[in-house]
Amino acid sequence: MSDKAENKKSDRIYKIYLPHDDLWVEVTEEVYLEYYRPVWRIQKAAQKAGRCTCPKTRLWACDGDCLTCIYGACGNTVSLDAPIENGDGEEFSLVDTLEDPNAAFADVIVDRLLLEKLLDELAEKDPEGKRICELIMEGSSKTEIADTLQREFGGDWYKSKAVYREKQVLDQLRKRILGLK
């Protein structure tokens, strides 16, 4: 670096703008970077997601608090009422899939019975699949699932095979529940 460039860098005055106090504070370069790097990261992520509509001339005023910013927008979010198509081409909305906080105890019992019936059907057709579902419900990791299946069913089980089989089993259950198969 030339002497002129070093002098310009050392002569630079770093300031932080505190928008809630409408105040500029002089700081060192290190403090400046420590303060603004997270703000810049949040700012860029919000801009990419469409949640920041701040004009370039006002970016200096950003403090990374998007919830209180006058330029904040909802961005790439989907309304719970937005229509979505299922596999049959029927439309439904996400709000229809939310759990009802006032759900009757009988509904919970019916759901439990349906799950048990599906697992019994799965046990007849695919014992490995039933065991995979049980391990998922227990919260086992993919590696633990592979280890358990190798111990109980033999064969060459490894994590990627367990992940593949898990996906197959869950797809079967999903289709069965939706009445596709």
C-alpha positions in Angstrom: 0.0 0.0 0.0 1.3 3.5 -0.7 1.9 6.1 1.9 -1.1 8.2 0.6 -3.5 5.2 0.9 -2.3 4.4 4.5 -2.7 8.1 5.5 -6.2 8.2 4.1 -7.1 5.0 5.9 -5.7 6.3 9.2 -7.4 9.7 8.8 -10.8 8.1 8.3 -13.3 8.8 11.1 -15.6 5.9 11.9 -19.1 6.8 13.2 -22.0 4.6 14.2 -25.6 6.0 13.8 -28.0 5.2 16.6 -31.4 5.7 14.9 -33.5 5.4 18.0 -31.5 8.2 19.7 -30.9 10.0 16.4 -27.3 10.3 17.4 -23.9 9.8 15.7 -21.1 8.3 17.8 -17.4 8.3 16.9 -15.8 4.9 17.3 -12.6 3.0 16.3 -12.5 1.0 13.1 -12.7 -2.3 15.1 -15.9 -1.2 17.0 -17.4 0.1 13.7 -16.9 -3.2 12.0 -18.1 -5.3 15.0 -21.3 -3.1 15.2 -22.1 -3.0 11.5 -21.2 -6.5 10.2 -24.2 -8.2 11.8 -26.4 -5.3 10.7 -25.2 -5.7 7.1 -25.8 -9.4 7.2 -29.4 -8.9 8.5 -29.9 -6.1 5.9 -28.7 -8.2 3.0 -30.8 -11.3 4.0 -33.9 -9.1 4.4 -33.3 -7.5 1.0 -32.9 -10.9 -0.7 -36.1 -12.2 1.0 -38.0 -9.1 0.0 -38.5 -7.9 3.6 -36.5 -4.7 3.3 -37.7 -1.9 1.0 -35.2 0.7 2.3 -33.9 3.0 -0.4 -30.1 3.1 -1.0 -30.0 6.7 0.2 -31.2 5.5 3.7 -29.2 2.3 4.2 -26.9 4.1 6.6 -29.8 4.4 9.0 -30.3 0.7 9.3 -29.8 -0.9 12.7 -30.9 -4.4 11.8 -34.1 -4.1 13.7 -36.5 -5.0 10.9 -39.6 -5.3 13.1 -39.6 -1.7 14.0 -38.2 -0.3 10.7 -40.5 1.8 8.6 -39.2 0.1 5.5 -39.9 -3.4 6.7 -42.2 -5.5 4.5 -43.7 -9.0 4.8 -41.5 -10.3 2.0 -41.6 -13.9 0.6 -44.2 -15.2 3.0 -47.3 -17.2 2.2 -50.6 -16.4 3.7 -52.3 -19.2 5.7 -55.4 -18.6 3.6 -53.5 -19.0 0.2 -54.9 -21.9 -1.8 -52.5 -24.9 -2.3 -53.1 -28.0 -4.4 -52.7 -31.5 -3.0 -51.8 -34.6 -5.0 -55.4 -35.1 -6.2 -55.5 -31.5 -7.5 -57.9 -30.5 -4.8 -57.3 -27.1 -3.2 -56.9 -26.5 0.5 -55.3 -23.8 2.6 -52.6 -24.0 5.3 -55.1 -22.7 7.9 -57.0 -26.0 7.4 -54.0 -28.0 8.5 -53.5 -26.2 11.8 -54.3 -28.1 14.9 -57.5 -26.9 16.6 -56.7 -25.8 20.2 -60.3 -26.8 21.1 -60.0 -30.2 19.6 -62.1 -32.8 21.4 -60.4 -35.6 23.3 -62.3 -38.0 21.0 -60.5 -36.6 18.0 -57.2 -37.3 19.6 -58.3 -40.9 20.3 -59.5 -41.3 16.7 -56.1 -40.1 15.4 -54.3 -42.4 17.7 -56.4 -45.4 16.6 -55.8 -44.4 12.9 -52.1 -44.4 13.5 -52.2 -47.8 15.2 -54.2 -49.2 12.3 -51.7 -47.8 9.8 -48.8 -49.2 11.8 -50.5 -52.7 12.0 -51.1 -52.6 8.2 -47.5 -51.6 7.7 -46.3 -54.4 10.0 -48.0 -57.0 7.8 -46.7 -55.6 4.5 -43.3 -54.1 5.6 -41.9 -55.0 9.1 -38.8 -52.9 8.5 -41.1 -50.0 7.6 -43.0 -50.3 10.9 -39.8 -50.5 12.9 -38.5 -47.4 11.1 -41.7 -45.5 12.1 -41.3 -46.6 15.7 -37.7 -45.4 15.7 -38.7 -42.1 14.2 -41.4 -41.7 16.9 -38.8 -42.4 19.6 -36.6 -39.6 18.2 -33.8 -41.8 16.9 -31.2 -40.3 14.6 -30.7 -41.7 11.1 -27.5 -43.4 12.2 -29.3 -45.0 15.2 -32.0 -46.2 12.9 -29.5 -47.8 10.5 -27.7 -49.5 13.5 -30.9 -50.8 14.9 -32.2 -52.1 11.6 -28.8 -53.9 11.0 -29.0 -55.5 14.4 -32.7 -56.6 14.1 -33.0 -57.4 10.4 -29.4 -58.1 9.4 -28.1 -57.1 6.0 -26.0 -54.1 5.0 -27.6 -51.0 6.6 -26.0 -47.7 6.5 -27.2 -44.1 7.1 -28.1 -43.2 3.4 -30.0 -46.5 3.0 -31.9 -45.8 6.2 -32.8 -42.3 5.0 -34.0 -43.7 1.7 -36.1 -46.3 3.3 -37.5 -43.8 5.8 -38.6 -41.6 2.9 -40.2 -44.5 1.2 -42.1 -45.6 4.3 -43.3 -42.1 5.1 -44.5 -41.6 1.5 -46.4 -44.9 1.7 -48.1 -43.7 4.9 -48.8 -40.3 3.5 -50.5 -41.8 0.4 -52.4 -44.2 2.5 -53.7 -41.4 4.8 -54.7 -39.2 1.9 -56.4 -42.2 0.2 -54.1 -42.2 -2.8 -53.3 -45.9 -2.6 
